[in-house]
Amino acid sequence: MTHSKGRGWRYLTIATIVFFLGAGTWFFIMPIQQSKQLEHKLIDQFGWAPRYAPPADGIIQPDRLQRFIRVREAVQTHCRAFQNIIDNVIRLETLDSDPNLTAGEKTSESFDSLKSMFSAAPAFLDFMDARNTALLTEEMGLGEYIYIYLAAYGELLTKESHGRYADQEEAHLSPRARKEYAQILGNQLAALQVADQDASSLALGVELQAEMAALGDGSHTSPWPDGPPAPTGESLAPYRDQLSALYCEGIVRVEILQKNKGYSFEG
């Protein structure tokens, strides 16, 4: 009887461990799956980002910019949360060399920084879900969002190499993002070339080709370092203050991240 009781407790312990492992896996996997489903819905509705064809003349209509601004407003809290995580990463890297902290203070701050870093995965999913939900609400695809984002923030992105997040990967455009943005510009160029040609459209075509080449050979690590072409810049001008206020320093890779055609996320 005693032997049977001991075996019963062992089985119960094993069952409990299996249950908690399963529950933990479930609660970890489910948000990821839900996030992927949300982005699938966005892609099903508007297509993959590189297939987006911007207005041939480069003029972004006020309605589209207002929708973009509302998406930017929707992610601001999540922007700050992610910046806070990166700030903690930077702080952790510099703690050992800080002469003004005692050993106990360094241990305490290290713990706080590590605790913040463990929240990176859920913070990332929260950001993606907030952005994609706002895009669906505003009826804007990822391609259009990325096109406007990089036109509006190209000059600010160029300054990241000298900013506080210069050494952080998240602050810089990924090779994939540069390639796909060049594809979007290629779609714009193709539309421009079949339209009626005049001096301004010919000039715009030259600018688009030059920017695509610069992104391709790496001479531009982010597009439009001196600002976008005149028609696009003039579209953005009335909203410049709003757009600048909604820029989130140091996290462009998170901002325009999209899923692969498989099941993983890639910058």
C-alpha positions, 0 to 999 in steps of 0.5 A: 500500500505504501509503495502504491501511494509513493508511485501515485505521488510520483505520477501526480508530480510528473502530471503536474510538471507536464501540465505546467510545461504545457501551459507555459508553452501554450501561453508563450506560443498562443500570442505569437500565433495570434500576432502572425494571424493578425499580420496574415490578415493585413497581408491578405487584404493589401498584399506583400510590402514589396508589391506596393506601387506608390503614386507615380508622381510621388505626391502623397495625398493628405488623407493617406498622410492623416491615416499614417499619422493616426497609425503613428499615434497608435504605437507611441506607447509601445515605441517608448516601451521598446526604447526603455528596453534598449536603454536598459541594455545600454545601461547594463553594458556600462554598469561595470565601468561606472565609478559612482556606483557601489557593488550593491547598486550595480547588482540592483541595477543589473537585476532591474535591467535584466528584468526589463530585457526579459520583457522584450519578446512580449513588448515586441509582440505588443508593438507589432499587434498595435501597429498592424491593428491600426493599419487594418483600421486605417485601411493601409497596407505595410507597403504603403506604411513603409513607403511613407515612413521612410520618405518622412523619416529618411533624414532623421534615420541618417542621424541615428549613426551619431545618436544615443542608439548608434551602436544598437542594431535596432537603430539601423535599417536592415539589408532586407528593408533596404532591398524591399524599399528599393523594390517599392521605388522600382514599382513607382518608377515603372508606373512613372515610365508608362505615364505621360513624360514631362521635365518634372517626371523625367527628373523624378525618374532620375532621382528614383533610379539614383536612390535605388542604386544607392540603396543597392550598393550600400552608399545609402544605409537609409533612403533619402538622407537629404530628403525625398524628391520635391513632390513627396517633400511638398506633400509631407511639408504641412505635416512635418511638425506632427511627423517629427513629434511621432518619430521614435529614435533608435527602433526602426527595425522594430517599426517596419518589421514584417514577417517572412512568407514562412513563419518567422519575423525578419527585419 
